[in-house]
Amino acid sequence: MANNMTTRKILVTSALPYANGSIHLGHLVEYIQTDIWVRFQKMRGHQVAYVCADDAHGSAIMLRAEKEGITAEQLIDNVRAEHSADFADFLVAFDNFYSTHSPENKALSEQIYSTLKANNYIATRPVTQYFDPEKQMFLADRFIKGTCPRCGAQDQYGDNCEKCSATYDATELKNPYSTISGTVPVLKESMHFFFKLPLFENMLKTWTRSGTLQDSVANKLAEWLDAGLHEWDISRDAPYFGFEIPGESNKYFYVWLDAPIGYMASFKNFCSRHPDFDFESFWDKNSNAEVYHFIGKDIVNFHALFWPAMLEGAGYRKPTALNVHGYLTVNGSKMSKSRGTFIKARTYLNHLQPEYLRYYYASKLTRSVDDLDLSLEDFIQKVNSDLVGKVINIASRCAGFIARGNNSRLTANSPLPELWQTFQDTIPTIAEAYESLDFAKAMREIMALADQANAWIAEQAPWALNKQADKQAAVQTICSFAINLFRLLVLTLKPVLPALAAKAEVYLNIEPLAWSDYVTFLADHQLNDFTPLMTRIEAEQVAAMKEDSKKDLKAETAPKGNGELVKDPLAPTIDYEAFAAVDMRIAKIIKAQQVAGADKLLQLTLDIGDEQRNVFAGIKSAYPDPSLLEGRLTVMIANLKPRKMKFGLSEGMVIAAGPGGQEIYLLSPDSGAIPGQRVN
C-alpha cells in the first residue's frame, strides 16, 4: 500500500453481504476491519470513499421470497433495512450502502458484458445439468443432494462431500434429489454463456505476484493458475432473480458476474451525489487513485481471478490490492447455534456496546489470513483491563482533581516529562501499523503507552499530594499532563472507538481529532464536565447474549415474513368445489419407522380401511421414538398424487400442525373413528 503524506484518492469496499439473512459476528470481522482502516485514512486527511451494497440476486433469494409470499424486491428491501441498521449501530460508517439490484449496476453489467462480447471474450455452448420437473427450474449444485459417488455418504450436496471431502460434478451423485421439491431431477440441455478466463492467465500470473495480495493468498492462487484455468459460466436460466442478458431470452447473468460490478455501481451512485468524487478518475485504466477490496478467504477466486480478468477485458483498471482475512471462531470452535455462539449482530447489540467487539477484533487482526478466535472469557477480561482499566482510568483518576482544584481548566505550559517524547516517537509507529493492517500491533503499542502513563501517574501520586496545601499547583500540573496523555491515547484509538472518541472530544472541549493533532499539547485550556465514558462488561451480559442466541435458533424454525416472526399467513381462498375434491380419510398407523439418511422424515404404513398406504412425513423431530405412533389414528389426504422421493414413493399426506422445528404434531381424531372413514 502507498504510504506517504500527500493526499491520496482511495476507494474502499467490503464484500457484499447476501440479502438472504442476518448479519452475524463472523461477518463483522470484515466490516469492522475495513471501517477501522477507512477511519484511519480519513483522519490522515485523504480523500476516501467507503462503499458497499447488498448482494441481491440469485435463486436463493427468489425461492425465499416465494416461500414468504412476497416479491423478491420486497425481500431485498426488508433485508437491506435490517443490514443498514446493524452496520450503523456497529459504527460501520459506509459512505454509501447500496444494492446490486440497481439501475447503475444493470447499466454497468450490460456495458461490461457487451464490451467483453465485442472483444471476443464470450463463448456459448450447450450445457447438460439437472432440472427440477416440479419447480420447472435448473438446479444449482447447492439445491441438489444425493449419495456421494466416492464414499457412499448420504445427503451430500451436488459438488462436494462433507464426509470424505471429495469434489465431483452433480451428475455423478447417486440417488440425486432436489432439495427444493424433493423430486428426482432429470438431465436437460440448455445453451450457456462463458467468459474466456484462460485468455487472461498470463496477466493474472503477473498481477497476483505484484504485491496486490498477501503472500499466502498469492501462493494458493498460483496452484490454481499452474493447474490451468477453465472458462467461467456466467449465465443462468429462468426462473432467476437478476439481470437478463442483453439480446437473450430467459437468460440471466450469474449473480457472481454482477456482484463485483456492484462495487462500481455503488460508487457511481455515491458520485452522483458527491461531485468532488469522479467515477472515471477512479476506474479509468490509467487512474492514479487507489482501490482496495476487503474480502474473506472463501471468495478469493472470484476477486483475484474472475474480477481482475473481467476488468482487464472491459478496459477498466484493476484493484490496487485485495486484503484477505480468515474466518471467525468462538471459544476455539466453529460458531454453533446450539451452544449460543452463533451470534447475530442484533443479538449482540441487545446486550453489549459495539465498541467492545470493535476493540477486541482490532486486538486480534493482522495482515494474516489466519482465523480469528473470539474467546468470550478473554473478551471480557481484555476489554475491562485495556479500555476501562487503563485508558479510561487515566481520565477518571485525574478529572476530579482538575475540576475541584482549577475549575476544570488545564494548567499553562510547563516543562514536559520525558514520557511526552516517548508518546511522540511511538505514534508514527502506530500509524504504520494501521496502514499495514496490523491492528494487533497498533493496539499493543497503544496499551504499552497506556501502561506507561498509568505507571507515571501512580509514581506521581496526585491523590497523596492533594492532601498537602503547598502541593496544589503540582497536582494540577500532573493531572493536566495526564489528561494530555489521555487525549493522545484517544486519538490513536479513534479509528477503533469512534463513539468513545466523540465523548472524549466533548469532555476535552476540542474539535474532532485528526491524526496530525498528536504533536500539539493542550495548555491553559478549559475542559467540560467529566462523565463516565465506558462501563465494564459483566459476565452476566455475555451469558444472557448466548442464551438469546439459542432462542434465535428456535425462532428460525418458526414461520417468518418480512424478516420478523409472524403467524402463518392464510392461504388464498378457494371455492367449495375445490375443497370438496380433497379426500381426507381416517388412517390407522400400522408401522412407523426411521428413514435412513433422512433428517426430518418418518416412514408410515397407514391402514385406510380397504388398503394400506406408504407415506413419508416430516415429523421426526417431534417423535424420536416412532414406534409410539403405532396403533394411533390420524388424518391423511388420500387422493393426493403419489410423489416419487429419493427414499421411495409417498402415497398421500398426513395432516400435522405446529410452528416448526420440534413442534410438528400429527392431528388425531377422537376415539370411535374408523380407518377409512371420510373426514367431512
LONU-493191 format. One line per 10 residues: their letters; for each residue x, z, y of C-alpha. Coordinates in steps of 0.2 Angstrom, whole numbers, padded with zeros to 4 digits, always signed. Each point is the difference from the previous one (the first is absolute). Layout:
N
a	X,Z,Y  ... .
This chain:
680
mannmttrki	+0000,+0000,+0000  +0005,-0003,+0018  +0007,+0015,+0008  +0003,-0001,+0019  -0007,+0006,+0016  -0006,-0016,+0007  -0019,-0002,-0001  -0005,-0007,-0016  -0016,-0010,-0005  -0006,+0007,-0016 .
lvtsalpyan	-0015,-0003,-0011  -0004,+0012,-0014  -0012,+0000,-0014  -0005,+0011,-0014  -0008,-0007,-0016  -0018,-0004,+0001  -0011,+0013,-0008  -0013,-0007,-0012  -0018,+0001,+0007  -0006,+0007,-0017 .
gsihlghlve	+0004,+0018,+0001  +0005,+0015,+0009  +0017,+0004,+0007  +0010,+0013,-0010  +0016,+0010,+0003  +0010,-0014,-0010  -0005,-0013,+0012  +0005,+0011,+0015  +0018,+0000,-0005  +0001,-0017,+0007 .
yiqtdiwvrf	-0010,+0001,+0015  +0008,+0017,+0006  +0017,-0008,-0003  -0004,-0015,+0010  -0008,+0010,+0014  +0015,+0011,+0002  +0011,-0014,+0002  -0011,-0009,+0012  -0002,+0016,+0011  +0019,+0002,+0000 .
qkmrghqvay	+0002,-0018,+0006  -0013,+0002,+0013  +0009,+0016,+0006  +0015,-0011,+0002  -0009,-0011,+0012  -0001,-0016,-0011  -0015,-0012,+0000  -0008,+0004,-0016  -0017,-0005,-0008  -0005,+0009,-0016 .
vcaddahgsa	-0014,-0010,-0009  -0010,+0001,-0016  -0016,-0005,-0008  -0012,+0003,-0015  +0003,-0012,-0014  -0018,-0005,-0001  -0001,-0014,-0013  -0001,-0002,-0019  -0011,+0001,-0015  +0001,+0019,+0000 .
imlraekegi	-0008,+0002,+0017  -0013,-0013,-0004  -0005,+0009,-0016  +0000,+0018,+0008  -0012,-0007,+0014  -0011,-0007,-0013  -0001,+0016,-0009  -0004,+0010,+0015  -0013,-0012,+0006  +0008,-0005,+0016 .
taeqlidnvr	+0009,-0015,+0007  +0019,-0002,-0002  +0001,+0000,+0019  -0010,+0016,+0001  +0012,+0008,-0013  +0016,-0005,+0009  -0007,+0006,+0017  -0005,+0017,-0008  +0017,+0002,-0008  +0010,-0005,+0016 .
aehsadfadf	-0009,+0013,+0010  +0005,+0013,-0013  +0018,-0006,-0001  +0001,-0001,+0019  -0006,+0018,+0002  +0012,+0007,-0014  +0015,-0009,+0008  -0004,+0006,+0018  -0002,+0018,-0006  +0017,-0001,-0009 .
lvafdnfyst	+0007,-0006,+0017  +0004,-0017,-0007  +0000,-0009,+0017  -0003,-0019,-0004  +0000,-0011,+0015  -0013,-0010,-0009  -0009,+0003,-0017  -0009,-0015,-0004  -0008,-0009,-0016  +0006,-0015,-0010 .
hspenkalse	-0018,-0006,+0001  +0002,-0006,+0018  -0001,-0017,+0009  +0019,+0002,+0005  +0005,+0002,-0019  -0012,-0015,-0005  +0008,-0011,+0013  +0018,+0005,-0004  -0003,-0001,-0019  -0007,-0018,+0001 .
qiystlkann	+0014,-0005,+0012  +0014,+0006,-0011  -0008,-0007,-0016  -0003,-0017,+0008  +0018,+0000,+0006  +0006,+0004,-0017  -0011,-0013,-0008  +0006,-0013,+0013  +0018,+0004,-0004  -0003,-0003,-0019 .
yiatrpvtqy	+0001,+0019,-0004  -0017,+0000,-0009  -0003,-0006,-0018  -0017,-0001,-0009  -0003,+0001,-0019  -0013,+0006,-0012  +0001,+0018,-0006  -0009,+0007,-0016  -0005,+0018,+0003  -0014,+0012,-0006 .
fdpekqmfla	-0017,-0001,+0007  -0014,+0012,-0001  -0016,-0009,-0006  -0011,+0014,+0006  +0007,+0002,+0018  +0004,-0018,+0001  +0017,+0003,+0007  +0019,-0002,-0005  +0008,+0016,-0004  +0016,+0007,+0007 .
drfikgtcpr	+0011,+0009,-0012  -0005,+0017,+0006  -0018,-0004,-0005  +0004,-0004,-0018  +0004,+0013,-0014  +0004,-0002,-0018  +0012,+0004,-0014  +0018,-0002,+0004  +0008,-0015,-0009  +0016,+0010,-0003 .
cgaqdqygdn	-0004,+0018,-0005  -0019,-0001,-0004  -0005,+0013,+0013  -0018,-0002,+0006  -0007,-0001,+0017  +0015,-0007,+0008  -0001,-0011,+0016  +0003,-0019,+0000  +0018,-0001,+0005  +0009,+0016,-0006 .
cekcsatyda	-0001,+0014,-0013  +0001,+0017,+0007  +0004,+0007,-0018  +0015,-0012,-0005  +0004,-0007,+0018  -0002,-0018,-0007  -0005,-0014,+0012  -0010,-0015,-0005  -0013,-0013,+0005  -0018,+0006,+0000 .
telknpysti	-0003,-0014,-0013  +0011,+0009,-0012  -0011,+0016,-0001  -0009,+0003,-0016  -0019,+0004,+0001  -0001,-0003,+0019  -0015,+0006,+0010  -0005,+0000,+0018  +0001,+0017,+0009  -0013,-0006,+0012 .
sgtvpvlkes	-0014,-0004,-0012  +0007,+0005,-0017  -0003,-0018,-0007  +0013,-0010,-0010  +0008,-0012,+0013  +0002,-0019,-0004  +0014,-0011,+0005  -0004,-0013,+0013  +0011,-0012,+0010  +0000,-0001,+0019 .
mhfffklplf	+0011,-0009,+0013  +0012,+0012,+0009  +0012,-0002,+0015  +0018,+0006,-0001  +0014,+0004,+0013  +0016,-0008,-0006  +0010,+0016,+0001  +0015,-0007,-0010  +0005,-0012,+0014  +0005,+0015,+0011 .
enmlktwtrs	+0011,+0009,-0013  +0016,-0004,+0009  -0006,+0006,+0016  -0007,+0016,-0008  +0017,+0004,-0008  +0008,-0001,+0017  -0013,+0009,+0009  -0002,+0015,-0012  +0019,+0003,+0001  +0001,-0001,+0019 .
gtlqdsvank	-0003,+0019,+0003  -0019,-0002,+0001  -0003,+0012,-0015  +0007,+0015,-0007  +0014,-0004,-0013  -0010,+0007,-0015  -0015,-0011,+0005  +0011,-0016,+0003  +0008,+0003,-0018  -0018,+0001,-0008 .
laewldaglh	-0005,-0016,+0009  +0016,-0009,-0006  -0005,+0003,-0018  -0016,-0009,+0004  +0009,-0014,+0010  +0013,-0002,-0014  -0014,-0002,-0013  -0008,-0014,+0010  -0016,+0000,+0011  -0017,-0007,-0005 .
ewdisrdapy	-0013,-0009,+0011  -0012,+0013,+0007  -0019,-0002,-0003  -0008,+0002,+0017  -0018,-0005,-0004  -0015,+0009,-0007  -0017,-0007,-0006  -0017,+0005,+0007  -0007,+0013,+0000  +0013,+0008,+0011 .
fgfeipgesn	+0001,+0009,+0016  +0013,-0008,+0011  +0004,-0016,+0010  -0005,-0017,-0008  +0014,-0012,-0001  -0002,-0014,+0013  -0007,-0016,-0008  -0004,+0008,-0016  -0016,+0005,-0008  -0002,+0018,-0008 .
kyfyvwldap	+0018,+0003,+0001  +0007,+0015,+0009  +0017,+0006,+0006  +0007,+0013,-0012  +0000,+0017,+0010  +0019,+0001,-0001  +0001,-0016,+0010  -0009,+0006,+0015  +0004,+0018,-0001  +0018,-0001,+0007 .
igymasfknf	-0006,-0013,+0013  -0011,+0015,+0005  +0015,+0007,+0008  +0001,-0015,+0012  -0018,+0000,+0003  -0001,+0018,+0005  +0014,-0002,+0012  -0008,-0016,+0007  -0016,+0010,+0003  +0011,+0014,+0008 .
csrhpdfdfe	+0008,-0013,+0011  -0016,-0007,+0006  -0003,+0017,+0009  +0018,+0003,+0005  +0008,-0014,+0010  +0017,+0008,+0000  +0001,-0004,-0018  +0001,-0019,-0005  -0004,-0005,-0017  +0011,-0015,-0001 .
sfwdknsnae	+0015,+0009,+0007  -0001,+0012,-0015  -0004,-0013,-0014  +0010,-0016,+0006  +0013,-0005,-0012  +0014,+0003,+0013  -0007,+0017,+0007  +0012,+0013,+0004  -0014,+0014,-0002  +0001,+0011,-0015 .
vyhfigkdiv	-0014,+0001,-0014  +0000,+0014,-0013  -0011,+0003,-0014  -0002,+0017,-0008  -0006,-0002,-0018  +0000,+0009,-0017  +0011,-0006,-0015  -0015,-0006,-0010  -0003,-0015,+0012  +0018,-0005,+0003 .
nfhalfwpam	-0002,-0017,-0009  -0014,-0005,+0012  +0009,+0005,+0016  +0018,-0005,-0005  -0004,-0016,-0010  -0017,-0008,+0004  -0001,+0005,+0018  +0017,-0005,+0007  -0002,-0017,-0010  -0017,-0003,+0008 .
legagyrkpt	+0006,+0004,+0017  +0015,-0012,-0002  -0011,-0014,-0007  -0012,+0002,+0015  +0013,+0000,+0013  -0001,+0019,+0005  +0014,+0013,+0001  +0003,+0012,-0014  +0000,+0019,+0001  +0016,+0008,+0007 .
alnvhgyltv	-0001,+0013,-0014  -0011,+0008,-0013  +0000,+0019,-0002  -0005,+0004,-0017  -0005,+0018,-0006  -0004,+0008,-0017  -0016,+0008,-0006  -0006,+0018,+0003  +0000,+0013,-0014  -0008,+0017,+0002 .
ngskmsksrg	+0008,+0015,-0008  +0012,-0012,-0009  -0014,-0010,-0009  -0011,-0015,+0004  -0015,+0005,+0011  -0014,+0007,-0011  -0018,+0001,+0004  -0004,+0013,-0013  +0014,+0011,+0006  -0006,-0002,+0018 .
tfikartyln	+0017,-0008,+0005  -0008,-0017,+0004  -0004,+0004,+0017  -0010,-0011,+0013  +0006,+0000,+0018  -0017,+0007,+0005  +0001,+0014,-0012  +0017,+0005,+0006  -0006,+0000,+0018  -0015,+0011,-0004 .
hlqpeylryy	+0013,+0014,-0004  +0016,-0003,+0008  +0008,-0007,+0016  +0007,-0018,-0001  +0017,+0004,+0007  +0004,+0012,-0015  +0000,-0015,-0011  +0008,-0012,+0013  +0015,+0012,+0001  +0001,+0003,-0019 .
yaskltrsvd	+0000,-0019,-0003  +0013,-0002,+0014  +0011,+0013,-0009  +0000,-0010,-0016  +0001,-0018,+0006  +0016,-0010,+0000  +0005,-0018,-0002  -0002,+0002,-0019  -0014,-0007,-0010  +0000,+0015,-0011 .
dldlsledfi	-0017,+0009,-0002  -0004,+0014,+0012  -0007,+0016,-0008  -0012,+0011,+0009  +0003,+0017,-0007  -0014,+0011,+0007  +0009,+0016,-0001  +0015,-0007,+0008  -0012,-0008,+0013  -0006,+0017,+0005 .
qkvnsdlvgk	+0017,+0008,+0001  +0008,-0014,+0009  -0013,-0003,+0014  -0001,+0019,+0003  +0019,+0003,+0000  +0005,-0016,+0010  -0014,-0003,+0012  -0007,+0017,+0003  +0014,+0011,-0004  +0014,-0009,+0009 .
viniasrcag	-0007,-0013,+0013  -0015,+0009,+0006  +0008,+0017,-0002  +0012,-0004,+0015  -0014,-0003,+0012  -0011,+0014,-0006  +0015,+0013,+0001  +0005,-0005,+0018  -0016,-0006,+0009  -0006,+0018,+0003 .
fiargnnsrl	+0016,+0006,+0008  -0001,-0015,+0012  -0018,+0003,+0004  +0001,+0018,+0003  +0017,+0000,+0008  +0000,-0015,+0011  -0018,-0006,+0001  +0003,-0014,-0013  +0014,-0008,+0010  +0016,-0005,-0007 .
tansplpelw	+0016,+0006,+0008  +0011,-0011,+0011  +0016,-0009,-0006  +0012,+0012,-0008  +0015,-0003,-0011  -0006,-0008,-0017  +0006,+0007,-0016  +0010,-0011,-0012  -0015,-0002,-0011  -0007,-0012,+0013 .
qtfqdtipti	+0014,-0012,-0003  -0003,+0002,-0019  -0018,-0006,+0003  +0006,-0014,+0011  +0013,-0006,-0013  -0013,+0001,-0015  -0015,-0009,+0008  +0008,-0017,-0001  +0003,+0003,-0018  -0018,+0004,-0003 .
aeayesldfa	-0005,-0016,+0009  +0011,-0010,-0012  -0008,+0009,-0014  -0018,-0005,+0006  +0006,-0018,+0003  +0006,-0002,-0017  -0015,+0008,-0008  +0009,+0015,-0006  -0013,+0012,+0006  +0006,+0014,-0012 .
kamreimala	+0017,+0000,+0008  -0008,+0001,+0017  -0010,+0015,-0005  +0015,+0008,-0007  +0009,-0002,+0016  -0014,+0006,+0011  -0003,+0016,-0011  +0019,+0003,+0000  -0001,+0000,+0019  -0016,+0011,-0001 .
dqanawiaeq	+0010,+0012,-0010  +0014,+0001,+0012  -0012,+0003,+0014  -0008,+0014,-0009  +0017,+0008,-0004  +0005,-0001,+0018  -0016,+0008,+0006  +0002,+0014,-0013  +0018,+0002,+0006  -0006,+0002,+0018 .
apwalnkqad	-0014,+0011,-0005  -0011,-0002,+0016  -0012,+0013,-0007  +0013,+0013,+0001  +0007,-0005,+0017  -0018,+0000,+0007  +0000,+0019,-0002  +0014,+0002,+0013  -0005,-0002,+0018  +0017,-0008,+0005 .
kqaavqtics	-0001,-0013,-0014  -0016,-0009,+0006  +0009,-0015,+0008  +0010,-0002,-0017  -0017,+0000,-0010  -0007,-0014,+0011  +0016,-0010,-0001  +0000,+0002,-0019  -0018,-0004,-0003  +0001,-0015,+0013 .
fainlfrllv	+0014,-0007,-0010  -0010,+0003,-0017  -0015,-0009,+0007  +0011,-0015,+0004  +0007,+0000,-0017  -0018,+0000,-0006  -0004,-0015,+0011  +0014,-0010,-0009  -0006,+0005,-0017  -0018,-0006,+0005 .
ltlkpvlpal	+0007,-0016,+0007  +0009,-0004,-0016  -0015,+0005,-0011  -0012,-0010,+0011  -0001,-0016,-0011  -0005,+0012,-0014  -0011,+0012,+0009  -0008,-0009,+0014  -0014,+0013,+0002  +0012,+0015,+0000 .
aakaevylni	+0010,-0009,+0013  -0015,-0003,+0011  -0004,+0018,+0000  +0018,+0005,+0004  +0000,-0013,+0014  -0015,+0009,+0008  +0009,+0017,-0002  +0016,-0007,+0007  -0010,-0008,+0014  +0010,-0017,-0002 .
eplawsdyvt	-0004,-0018,-0002  -0001,-0007,-0018  +0017,+0001,-0007  +0011,-0016,-0002  +0016,+0000,-0011  +0011,-0001,+0015  -0006,+0016,+0007  +0011,+0010,-0012  +0014,-0001,+0013  -0010,+0009,+0014 .
fladhqlndf	-0002,+0019,+0002  -0015,+0009,+0007  +0006,+0012,+0014  -0011,+0009,+0013  -0015,-0007,-0009  -0018,+0007,-0001  -0007,+0001,-0017  -0018,+0002,-0005  -0008,+0014,-0010  +0006,+0000,-0018 .
tplmtrieae	-0013,-0002,-0014  +0003,+0000,-0019  +0007,-0017,-0005  -0002,+0000,-0019  -0006,+0012,-0013  +0007,+0004,-0017  -0007,-0009,-0016  -0008,+0013,-0011  +0000,-0003,-0019  -0019,+0002,-0001 .
qvaamkedsk	-0002,-0015,+0011  +0010,-0011,-0012  -0009,+0008,-0015  -0017,-0004,+0008  +0006,-0018,+0004  +0004,-0003,-0019  -0017,+0007,-0005  -0009,-0012,+0012  +0011,-0014,-0007  -0007,+0004,-0017 .
kdlkaetapk	-0018,-0001,+0007  +0005,-0017,+0007  +0003,-0005,-0018  -0018,+0006,-0005  -0008,-0008,+0015  +0008,-0017,-0004  -0010,-0001,-0016  -0016,+0002,+0010  -0009,-0016,+0008  +0007,-0005,+0016 .
gngelvkdpl	-0006,-0010,+0015  +0008,-0004,+0017  +0015,+0010,-0005  -0010,+0017,-0002  -0009,+0009,-0014  -0018,-0005,+0000  -0015,+0000,-0012  -0002,-0016,-0010  -0009,-0012,+0010  -0016,-0007,-0007 .
aptidyeafa	+0000,-0017,-0008  -0010,-0014,+0008  -0018,+0001,-0005  -0007,-0010,-0014  -0018,-0005,-0004  -0010,+0008,-0015  +0002,-0016,-0011  +0019,+0002,+0001  -0001,+0018,-0005  -0012,-0003,-0014 .
avdmriakii	+0012,-0012,-0008  +0012,+0015,-0003  -0003,+0006,-0017  +0005,+0019,-0001  -0001,+0008,-0017  +0002,+0018,-0007  +0016,+0000,-0010  +0007,+0012,-0012  +0019,+0002,-0001  +0005,-0002,-0018 .
kaqqvagadk	+0019,+0000,+0003  +0011,+0003,+0015  +0019,-0003,+0000  +0015,-0003,+0011  +0006,-0017,+0003  +0019,-0003,-0003  +0009,-0005,+0016  -0015,+0003,+0011  +0001,+0013,+0015  -0019,+0001,+0003 .
llqltldigd	-0010,-0007,-0015  -0009,+0007,-0015  -0007,-0010,-0014  -0018,+0004,-0004  -0010,-0006,-0015  -0018,+0001,+0006  -0016,+0000,-0011  -0014,-0008,+0010  -0013,+0001,-0014  +0001,-0017,-0009 .
eqrnvfagik	+0018,-0003,+0002  +0017,+0007,+0005  +0010,-0005,+0015  +0018,+0002,+0005  +0003,+0005,+0018  +0016,+0004,+0010  -0004,+0013,+0014  +0012,+0007,+0014  -0004,+0018,-0003  +0016,+0006,-0009 .
saypdpslle	+0005,+0012,+0014  -0016,+0010,-0001  +0000,+0001,-0019  +0018,+0003,-0007  -0008,+0005,-0017  -0011,-0016,-0003  -0006,+0007,-0017  -0011,+0013,+0010  -0011,-0015,+0006  -0005,-0005,-0018 .
grltvmianl	-0018,+0003,-0003  -0005,+0001,+0018  -0013,-0012,+0008  +0004,-0011,+0015  -0007,-0015,+0009  +0008,-0017,-0001  -0004,-0017,+0007  -0003,-0010,-0016  -0003,-0018,+0007  +0017,-0001,+0009 .
kprkmkfgls	+0010,-0015,-0004  +0014,+0005,-0013  +0017,+0001,+0009  +0016,-0004,-0009  +0014,+0013,+0005  +0018,+0002,-0006  -0006,+0014,-0012  -0015,-0010,-0007  -0018,-0005,+0004  -0010,+0012,+0010 .
egmviaagpg	-0019,-0003,-0004  -0009,+0009,+0014  +0003,+0014,+0013  -0004,+0018,-0001  -0007,+0008,+0016  +0012,+0013,+0008  +0001,+0008,+0017  +0012,+0010,+0011  +0012,-0002,+0015  +0014,-0006,-0011 .
gqeiyllspd	+0016,+0007,-0007  -0004,+0015,-0012  -0018,-0001,+0004  -0008,-0015,-0009  -0014,+0007,-0011  -0012,-0008,-0012  -0018,+0001,+0004  -0010,+0008,-0014  -0019,-0001,-0003  -0010,+0016,-0004 .
sgaipgqrvn	-0002,+0005,-0019  -0014,-0010,-0008  +0007,-0017,+0005  +0002,-0012,-0015  +0014,-0013,-0002  -0006,-0017,+0005  -0014,+0006,+0012  +0000,-0010,+0016  +0003,+0010,+0016  -0015,-0004,+0012 .
